[in-house]
Amino acid sequence: MSHKLAWTFSTLGCPDASLKAALRLAARYEMKSIEIRALEGSMDPIAVLEARYGDPQGVADELRRFDQRVVSLDTSLKLVGASPGDREAFLQFIPWAEALGVRWLRVFDGGGISSTLDVETLNDLRSSLNWWQCLRAEQGWSVDIMIETHDCLCYPQTIAQLFESVPVAPALLWDSHHTWKHSGEDPVQTWEAFKRHIVHIHVKDSISEPSANHPHTYVLPGEGEFPLGPLIERLEGETVSIPVSLEWEKAWHPYLPALDSALQALVAHEWLEL
């Protein structure tokens, strides 16, 4: 028996939109949450929210009007090579996440893309994780971090290498396209290996033609080479539902059509049910 996926989207796909406009778009597609990365043309969403609403209560009121929640606040912190200034900028998200009941803060793995973690990279990851876990316990925060598989954790074997070296495996934001593109592993296989630790999933699609910034070009979901259909079918068969987020990277790739077009593509393929 299949179940309806908990679809959401990153505001990276509508970077110039206000919070209200993003919530309105999510409601149009019967989504119950959004993932906040960019707002009103800024990659500093906390500054935008503060300027627009003053405090978290104003944001909470807006979310209530649309019957929505923020499933993730996406920070820019990289665990590898994080400076004191980077950590300080990351900590600015905490009061807002706590007040709004946001469960997860996205952080990047950082480091270079390789099939093996070198000693320095592994030590950096462990050090940053220890810093966060100790601080979170000391402060009694509810919010936690999820590590996006973006750089040094793009390979299943590097994820496994990290997990084997820490006492408690961290939560993952699995960028399914990244691990597939770099390692070549079937996303369904990656999911099966790490699903106990995955709390959020990014999906997108591409073709193997160079674009301005990558050796591939992003395309509408279902029009590229990423095996999105089989992955969605597998996820629909799971008993636990976690956010499946369309990461439409229009902020970084202006050639992409509007986020609305990508959401319509999900509907056309019957992956997103209305």
C-alpha positions in Angstrom: 0.0 0.0 0.0 1.4 3.4 -0.9 0.9 6.6 1.0 0.9 10.3 0.0 4.4 11.8 0.3 5.0 14.8 2.5 6.0 17.1 -0.4 7.5 20.5 0.3 9.9 22.9 -1.5 12.9 25.0 -0.8 12.4 28.8 -1.3 15.7 28.6 -3.2 13.3 28.0 -6.1 11.5 31.3 -5.6 14.3 33.4 -4.2 12.6 36.8 -4.8 9.3 35.8 -3.1 8.1 37.0 0.2 7.2 34.5 2.9 3.5 35.2 2.2 4.0 34.5 -1.5 5.9 31.3 -0.8 3.2 30.1 1.6 0.5 30.9 -0.9 2.3 28.8 -3.6 2.7 25.9 -1.2 -1.0 26.1 -0.3 -2.0 26.1 -4.0 -0.3 22.6 -4.2 -1.8 21.5 -0.9 1.6 21.3 0.8 1.7 21.8 4.6 5.2 23.1 4.9 8.0 25.0 3.2 11.8 24.9 3.6 13.2 28.4 4.0 16.5 29.3 2.3 16.0 32.6 0.4 13.4 35.3 0.9 12.8 38.6 -1.0 16.1 38.2 -2.9 18.2 37.7 0.2 20.1 34.6 1.3 19.8 35.9 4.9 16.2 34.8 5.7 16.4 35.7 9.4 17.2 39.3 8.6 14.3 39.4 6.1 11.9 37.9 8.7 13.0 40.3 11.4 12.6 43.3 9.1 9.2 42.2 7.9 7.7 40.7 11.0 9.8 42.0 13.9 9.8 38.8 15.9 9.0 35.1 15.6 5.4 35.7 16.8 4.6 37.7 13.6 6.0 34.8 11.5 4.0 32.3 13.6 0.8 34.3 12.9 1.5 34.3 9.2 2.1 30.5 9.2 -1.1 30.0 11.1 -3.1 32.0 8.5 -1.9 29.6 5.8 -2.1 26.5 8.0 1.6 25.9 7.2 4.8 25.2 9.1 8.5 25.7 8.4 10.0 22.2 8.1 13.6 23.5 7.9 15.6 26.6 8.1 18.6 26.3 5.8 21.8 27.7 7.1 25.1 28.1 5.3 27.3 26.5 7.9 29.9 24.0 6.7 31.0 21.6 9.3 34.4 21.2 7.6 36.4 24.4 8.0 33.8 26.3 10.1 35.3 29.4 11.6 34.1 31.1 14.8 32.3 33.7 12.6 30.6 30.9 10.7 29.3 29.3 13.8 28.2 32.7 15.2 26.2 33.4 12.0 24.6 29.9 12.3 23.6 30.5 15.9 21.4 33.4 14.9 18.9 30.9 13.5 18.4 29.2 16.9 16.0 31.6 18.6 13.8 31.7 15.5 13.8 27.9 15.1 13.0 27.4 18.8 10.2 29.9 18.8 8.6 28.6 15.6 9.0 24.9 16.5 11.3 24.2 13.6 12.7 20.7 14.0 15.8 21.0 11.7 18.5 23.4 10.8 20.3 22.4 7.5 24.1 22.5 7.6 26.5 21.5 4.9 29.1 18.8 5.2 31.8 20.9 3.5 35.2 19.7 2.3 36.1 18.3 -1.0 34.2 15.8 -3.1 36.0 12.4 -2.9 35.1 8.8 -2.4 37.1 8.7 0.8 37.3 11.0 3.8 40.9 12.0 4.6 41.9 12.3 8.2 41.7 16.1 8.4 38.2 16.2 6.9 37.0 13.4 9.2 38.5 15.1 12.3 36.9 18.4 11.2 33.5 16.8 10.9 33.8 15.1 14.2 35.0 18.3 15.9 32.0 20.3 14.6 29.5 17.7 15.5 30.9 17.5 19.0 30.8 21.3 19.3 27.1 21.3 18.3 26.0 18.3 20.4 27.6 19.7 23.5 26.2 23.2 23.0 22.7 21.9 22.2 22.7 19.7 25.4 24.0 22.5 27.5 21.4 25.0 26.2 18.5 22.4 26.2 17.5 23.3 22.6 14.9 21.3 20.8 16.1 22.1 17.3 18.9 19.9 15.8 21.0 19.9 12.7 20.7 17.7 9.6 23.8 17.4 7.4 23.2 17.8 3.7 25.0 15.3 1.5 26.5 18.1 -0.6 30.3 17.8 -0.6 32.4 15.3 1.2 29.4 13.1 2.0 28.3 12.8 -1.6 29.5 9.2 -1.7 27.7 6.4 0.3 31.1 5.1 1.5 32.0 8.5 3.0 28.7 8.7 4.8 29.4 5.2 6.2 32.9 6.2 7.1 31.6 9.2 9.2 29.0 7.0 10.9 31.6 4.4 11.9 33.7 7.1 13.5 31.2 8.9 15.8 29.3 7.5 18.8 25.9 8.8 17.5 25.2 9.0 13.8 23.9 12.5 12.8 20.7 13.1 11.0 21.0 13.5 7.2 19.4 15.7 4.6 19.8 13.4 1.7 20.4 15.3 -1.6 19.4 12.3 -3.7 20.6 13.9 -6.9 24.1 14.7 -5.5 24.8 11.2 -4.3 23.5 9.7 -7.5 25.4 12.1 -9.8 28.8 11.7 -8.0 28.8 8.1 -6.9 26.5 6.6 -9.6 24.7 4.5 -7.0 21.0 3.8 -7.5 19.1 6.2 -5.2 16.9 3.4 -4.0 20.0 1.6 -2.9 21.3 4.7 -1.1 17.9 5.1 0.6 17.9 1.6 1.8 21.4 1.9 3.3 20.8 5.1 5.2 17.0 5.6 5.7 17.2 5.2 9.4 19.3 8.4 9.5 17.5 10.4 6.7 15.1 13.0 8.0 14.7 15.1 4.9 15.2 14.5 1.1 16.0 16.9 -1.7 15.0 15.8 -5.2 15.7 17.4 -8.6 16.5 16.2 -12.2 19.2 16.9 -14.8 20.7 15.9 -18.1 24.3 15.3 -18.9 24.9 18.5 -20.8 27.1 21.3 -19.4 25.5 24.4 -18.0 27.2 27.6 -16.9 28.2 26.3 -13.5 28.0 22.5 -13.7 28.8 19.6 -16.1 25.1 18.9 -16.1 22.0 21.0 -16.7 18.9 20.9 -14.4 15.6 20.2 -16.1 12.0 19.8 -15.0 11.3 16.8 -12.8 10.8 13.8 -15.0 12.5 15.2 -18.1 16.0 14.2 -17.2 18.2 11.2 -16.3 17.6 11.1 -12.6 15.5 8.0 -11.7 12.9 10.0 -9.8 10.0 7.7 -10.5 11.5 4.6 -9.0 12.6 6.5 -5.9 9.2 8.1 -5.4 7.6 4.6 -5.8 9.9 3.3 -3.1 9.3 6.2 -0.7 5.6 5.8 -1.1 5.9 2.2 0.1 7.5 3.3 3.4 5.5 3.5 6.6 7.3 6.6 7.9 6.8 9.8 6.1 9.5 12.5 6.0 9.7 15.7 4.0 10.4 15.2 0.3 11.5 18.6 -0.9 11.8 19.9 -4.5 15.1 21.8 -4.4 14.6 23.9 -7.5 17.8 25.9 -7.6 16.6 28.9 -9.5 18.6 31.2 -7.2 21.8 29.7 -8.5 20.6 28.8 -12.1 18.5 31.6 -13.6 18.0 29.6 -16.8 15.5 27.5 -14.9 11.8 28.2 -15.4 9.6 29.4 -12.5 9.2 27.0 -9.5 5.5 26.8 -10.4 6.4 25.0 -13.6 8.5 22.4 -11.7 5.6 21.8 -9.3 3.2 21.4 -12.2 5.6 18.8 -13.6 5.4 16.8 -10.4 1.6 16.9 -10.7 1.7 15.9 -14.4 3.7 12.8 -13.5 1.3 12.1 -10.7 4.1 12.2 -8.2 2.4 15.1 -6.4 -1.3 14.4 -5.8 -3.8 17.3 -5.5 
